[in-house]
Amino acid sequence: MSLTHFDSAGQAHMVDVSAKAETTREATAEGCVVMRAETLALAQGGAAKGDVLGVARLAGIMGAKRTSDLIPLCHPLPISKVSLDLTPDTDLPGIRVTATVRTTGRTGVEMEALTAVSTACLTIYDMLKAAEKSMQIEGIRLVRKSGGKSGDYEAAT
């Protein structure tokens, strides 16, 4: 199997998607921030910097929109939807983050969904680091994607 971001000489390049058909594409990614129960309580009750989950949700949306500025070979895409669910989970303890991104275009939005989750998790860490520097960001992965030439994908649970 060849990697699409390298030409025959092994040089990195942006994939030419001009011949691809525009289709509806959607991707969902997930991850979590694991923390002490006391830190989770701060996140739920309003930390000194404000609404942790609300700010992280906005950061995730912004991250999805700026993916092509951060990942060198990503195409800028007309994103039609970004949604983030940030769910406190006392069993972790921590916050589970899920992002879904949708577009109609010639390439998928997997990287945008992964960037949304990463940005939201990093924002949670930033806002709570005064309380706990040992938090861990874990399990960032693509959960599912639909549309495009390669078809649908769903991760094993």
N, C-alpha and C positions, 0 to 999 in steps of 0.2 A: 504494500500500500504506500502511495506517495502522499506527502503532506502538501496541502494546497497552498500554503504560504511560502513555498520555495519553488524557484524556477528550475529548469534542467541543469543549471550550473550551480545550484545550491544557494543561490542568493535569495534573500527575503524580498517579497513583493506583496503588494495588495492584490488580492484575487479579483479578476475581472468578472463582474457579475452582470455586465450589460446584456448578455444574451439570455439570461434567466428570466422566466416569467414572474410577474408580480403576483404573489399569493398572500393570503392572510397567514401570518406566522405568530406563534405564541410560545413563550418559554416561562417555566416556573423554576425557581431556585430556592434553596433553604440553607439555613445555618443557625447557630445559636451562640450566645454569650453565657458562659457558665460563671457563676459568682456565688458568694456566700448568701445565705438566706437574709441576713441583715442588709446586704447591699441590694438585693432584690426588693426588699421592703422600701428602701429609699427610692428605687426606680418607680415603684408603683405609687408612692405617696408624695412625689414631688421633691426632687433633689434641689440643692442650693442653686443650680443653674437653670431650674425650671422643669418643664414637662419633658422628661427624658424620652419617652416613647413618641411623643408628637414631633419633637425635633429630629429624632432618628428616622421617622417615617419620611419627613421632608428631605432629609439628607439622602435617603435611599432613592427617592424620586429624582433628585438632582444628579446623583451618581449615575443612574441609568441614562439620563439625558446627555451626560458628558463622557460616556464610555469611549467614544472615538477619539476624544482628547487625551485619554489615559492609556489606552491599549493601542500601540503603534499601528497595527494593520487592520483595525476595525473600520468599517464603513460608517460614516454618519447616516443615521436612519431617521425617517419621519415616524417617531413613536406615537402611537395612537392611544396607548393605555399603559400606565404603571400603577400597580397597587401593591401595597405592603401590609402584611399582617404581622404585628409584633405582639406575641402572646407570652405573658409571664407564666412560668412553669415551676411550681414549688418542688416538683420531683427532681429537677436538674440539680440544684436550683439555678434559675437563670431565665433568659428571654429567648424564645424561639422566633426566628425571623423568616418569613416567606415572602418572596416577591414574584409577581407575575407581570410580564411585559408583552405587549402586542403591537404589531405593525402590519401594514400591507406593503410588501416590498420584495426585493430580489435576494435578500439574504436574511438569515435568522437573527433572533434577539437573545440567544443564549448568553452571550457576553454581557448584555445589558441587564439581564436578570441576575447574573452572578455579581456584577458590579453593584447593583442596587442592594443586594444582601450584604456584601462586603462593606459598603459605605455605611449602611445602617448599623451594622455590628461595630464598626470602628467608632461611630458616633456615640453609641451606648457606652463603649469603653471610655471614650474621652470624657463624657459627662459624669461618669461614676468613678473615675480613677482616683480621685481624692479620697474616696472611701475604701477602695480596694484595687491595688495595682496587680494583684495576682489573678484577676479575671482571665478567662481563656476564651478565645474565639475558636469555635470548632465546627466541623461537619459541613463546611460550605460546599454545596454540590448542586448540579443540575438535577432536578426531579423529573421534569418532563418537558418535551417540546413537540410542537406540531407544525406542519406545513413544510413546504420546500421539497427539493429533489430527494433528499435523504429520508423523507417521511417522518413518521412519528417515533418518539422515543419515550420510554418510561423507565425510570430507575427501579431496580429491585428494592424492596423495602427492607 
